[in-house]
């Protein structure tokens, strides 16, 4: 594929080469830091770097917080004027760029 505009675009390509397990559908990320604090000593001989994960989920009627800053949304909206985005990709960007904070 020449253009991949949504996460599902990657999923479709990867499904041709193996089994795709989707985050929060087929598997979930657990809070390893809290679990590790219960099991491991408080002073480790090495440092653990903080881990960050960005997730996108389209839900109806559930609490949803959009973590994209207003500045980034405005930048992307300006850039979108120069590209033709249709179908699933348009829905994806409409949702991500929406002002959802409730």
Residue frames as qw, qx, qy, qz and C-alpha x, y, z in Angstrom:
[[0.000, 0.889, 0.457, 0.000, 0.00, 0.00, 0.00],
 [0.409, 0.491, -0.023, 0.769, 1.29, 3.41, -0.88],
 [0.202, -0.487, 0.215, -0.822, -0.66, 5.33, 1.79],
 [0.477, -0.362, -0.775, 0.202, -1.51, 4.06, 5.25],
 [0.124, -0.541, -0.004, -0.831, -3.75, 6.54, 7.01],
 [0.686, -0.506, 0.112, -0.510, -5.18, 4.61, 9.97],
 [0.389, -0.429, 0.796, -0.175, -4.12, 1.86, 12.36],
 [0.831, 0.231, 0.451, -0.228, -6.41, -0.55, 10.48],
 [0.603, 0.728, -0.303, -0.121, -4.28, 0.03, 7.38],
 [0.016, 0.581, -0.800, 0.152, -1.33, -1.49, 9.21],
 [0.642, -0.080, 0.681, -0.343, -3.49, -4.31, 10.54],
 [0.831, 0.475, 0.108, -0.270, -4.63, -5.28, 7.03],
 [0.473, 0.687, -0.551, 0.016, -1.06, -5.47, 5.76],
 [0.168, -0.468, 0.815, -0.298, 0.19, -7.42, 8.76],
 [0.787, 0.056, 0.461, -0.405, -2.70, -9.90, 8.55],
 [0.789, 0.532, -0.256, -0.170, -1.28, -11.04, 5.20],
 [0.444, 0.541, -0.663, 0.266, 1.88, -12.18, 6.98],
 [0.282, 0.013, -0.845, 0.455, 0.69, -13.49, 10.33],
 [0.335, -0.663, -0.669, 0.011, -1.79, -13.25, 13.17],
 [0.051, 0.471, -0.119, 0.873, -2.64, -9.75, 14.36],
 [0.400, -0.536, -0.672, 0.319, -3.59, -9.25, 18.01],
 [0.013, 0.699, 0.157, 0.698, -5.27, -5.87, 18.59],
 [0.172, 0.083, -0.560, 0.806, -4.65, -3.86, 21.75],
 [0.360, 0.046, 0.434, -0.825, -7.62, -3.79, 24.16],
 [0.802, 0.140, -0.202, -0.544, -9.43, -6.34, 22.00],
 [0.896, 0.127, -0.423, 0.035, -7.14, -9.37, 21.98],
 [0.683, -0.145, -0.421, 0.579, -4.76, -8.25, 24.73],
 [0.231, -0.946, -0.132, -0.184, -4.41, -5.51, 27.33],
 [0.396, 0.494, -0.458, 0.624, -1.52, -3.60, 28.85],
 [0.668, -0.601, -0.422, 0.118, -1.16, -4.21, 32.54],
 [0.155, -0.929, 0.223, -0.252, 0.31, -1.85, 35.13],
 [0.844, 0.150, -0.392, 0.334, 3.74, -3.48, 35.40],
 [0.164, 0.528, -0.413, 0.723, 5.19, -0.78, 37.63],
 [0.603, -0.453, 0.238, -0.612, 2.62, -1.31, 40.41],
 [0.984, -0.069, -0.135, -0.095, 2.94, -5.08, 40.14],
 [0.685, 0.375, -0.409, 0.472, 6.73, -4.88, 40.18],
 [0.117, -0.588, 0.401, -0.692, 6.72, -2.71, 43.32],
 [0.824, -0.355, 0.147, -0.416, 4.81, -5.45, 45.14],
 [0.993, 0.060, -0.051, 0.089, 7.20, -8.20, 44.02],
 [0.678, 0.425, -0.236, 0.551, 10.63, -6.63, 43.58],
 [0.520, -0.430, -0.312, 0.669, 12.88, -5.05, 46.16],
 [0.072, 0.952, 0.227, -0.191, 12.54, -1.30, 46.50],
 [0.053, -0.822, 0.444, 0.354, 16.20, -0.74, 45.56],
 [0.921, 0.333, 0.187, 0.084, 17.15, -2.42, 42.32],
 [0.585, -0.396, 0.348, 0.616, 20.67, -2.58, 40.93],
 [0.257, 0.192, 0.544, 0.775, 19.40, -0.92, 37.74],
 [0.256, 0.339, 0.206, -0.882, 17.03, 1.88, 36.76],
 [0.329, 0.466, 0.803, 0.175, 13.75, 1.27, 35.00],
 [0.014, 0.015, -0.231, -0.973, 12.78, 3.97, 32.51],
 [0.462, 0.367, 0.493, -0.640, 9.12, 5.05, 32.60],
 [0.214, 0.184, 0.836, 0.471, 7.05, 3.50, 29.82],
 [0.359, 0.400, 0.166, -0.827, 4.34, 5.36, 27.90],
 [0.261, 0.266, 0.874, 0.313, 1.64, 4.03, 25.63],
 [0.333, 0.240, -0.063, -0.910, -0.70, 5.93, 23.35],
 [0.247, 0.284, 0.924, 0.057, -3.97, 4.21, 22.63],
 [0.337, 0.079, -0.238, -0.908, -6.81, 5.11, 20.35],
 [0.087, 0.301, 0.949, -0.045, -10.25, 3.68, 20.83],
 [0.306, -0.189, -0.303, -0.882, -13.52, 4.70, 19.33],
 [0.090, -0.305, -0.892, 0.320, -16.25, 4.25, 21.92],
 [0.265, -0.494, -0.388, -0.732, -19.83, 5.34, 22.07],
 [0.608, -0.654, -0.225, -0.391, -21.36, 6.59, 25.28],
 [0.812, -0.340, -0.257, 0.398, -18.25, 6.01, 27.39],
 [0.274, -0.910, 0.115, 0.289, -15.97, 8.48, 29.14],
 [0.789, 0.357, 0.153, 0.477, -13.29, 9.51, 26.68],
 [0.249, -0.864, 0.112, 0.422, -10.38, 11.92, 26.99],
 [0.716, 0.635, 0.031, 0.288, -8.53, 13.21, 23.96],
 [0.650, -0.579, 0.070, 0.488, -4.88, 13.74, 24.85],
 [0.541, 0.387, 0.276, 0.693, -3.94, 15.61, 21.65],
 [0.199, -0.468, -0.215, 0.834, -3.07, 19.21, 22.48],
 [0.363, 0.819, 0.329, -0.299, -5.08, 22.04, 20.93],
 [0.027, 0.763, -0.436, -0.477, -1.95, 23.30, 19.19],
 [0.258, -0.176, 0.896, 0.315, -1.26, 19.89, 17.60],
 [0.415, 0.546, 0.720, -0.105, -4.92, 19.55, 16.54],
 [0.265, 0.873, 0.051, -0.407, -4.78, 22.95, 14.86],
 [0.085, -0.585, 0.671, 0.448, -1.52, 22.06, 13.06],
 [0.319, 0.080, 0.924, 0.197, -2.96, 18.78, 11.77],
 [0.383, 0.708, 0.535, -0.256, -6.24, 20.43, 10.73],
 [0.175, 0.823, -0.240, -0.484, -4.26, 22.97, 8.68],
 [0.144, -0.379, 0.838, 0.365, -2.23, 20.20, 7.05],
 [0.438, 0.311, 0.841, -0.065, -5.37, 18.19, 6.25],
 [0.406, 0.753, 0.115, -0.504, -6.46, 20.96, 3.86],
 [0.213, 0.663, -0.595, -0.402, -3.73, 19.81, 1.49],
 [0.047, -0.143, 0.984, 0.095, -4.62, 16.08, 1.49],
 [0.676, -0.099, -0.343, -0.645, -7.63, 14.13, 0.28],
 [0.076, -0.128, 0.916, -0.373, -8.75, 11.90, 3.14],
 [0.647, -0.098, -0.337, -0.677, -11.78, 9.65, 2.70],
 [0.790, -0.144, -0.573, -0.163, -13.63, 6.75, 4.31],
 [0.799, -0.449, -0.339, 0.212, -12.20, 5.12, 7.38],
 [0.538, 0.062, -0.163, 0.825, -9.22, 7.49, 7.47],
 [0.122, -0.512, -0.120, -0.842, -11.54, 10.51, 7.51],
 [0.702, -0.589, -0.310, -0.253, -13.50, 9.00, 10.42],
 [0.779, -0.209, -0.296, 0.512, -10.24, 8.32, 12.29],
 [0.337, 0.173, -0.095, 0.920, -8.96, 11.90, 11.95],
 [0.345, -0.585, -0.252, -0.689, -12.38, 13.41, 12.68],
 [0.773, -0.542, -0.329, -0.015, -12.48, 11.47, 15.97],
 [0.711, -0.153, -0.208, 0.654, -8.88, 12.19, 16.97],
 [0.227, 0.231, 0.021, 0.946, -9.14, 15.89, 16.16],
 [0.375, -0.693, -0.469, -0.398, -12.52, 16.34, 17.86],
 [0.066, -0.487, 0.448, -0.747, -12.67, 18.40, 21.03],
 [0.782, -0.371, -0.470, -0.176, -13.56, 15.51, 23.38],
 [0.219, 0.358, -0.623, 0.660, -12.82, 16.13, 27.03],
 [0.613, -0.359, 0.159, -0.686, -15.81, 14.84, 28.98]]
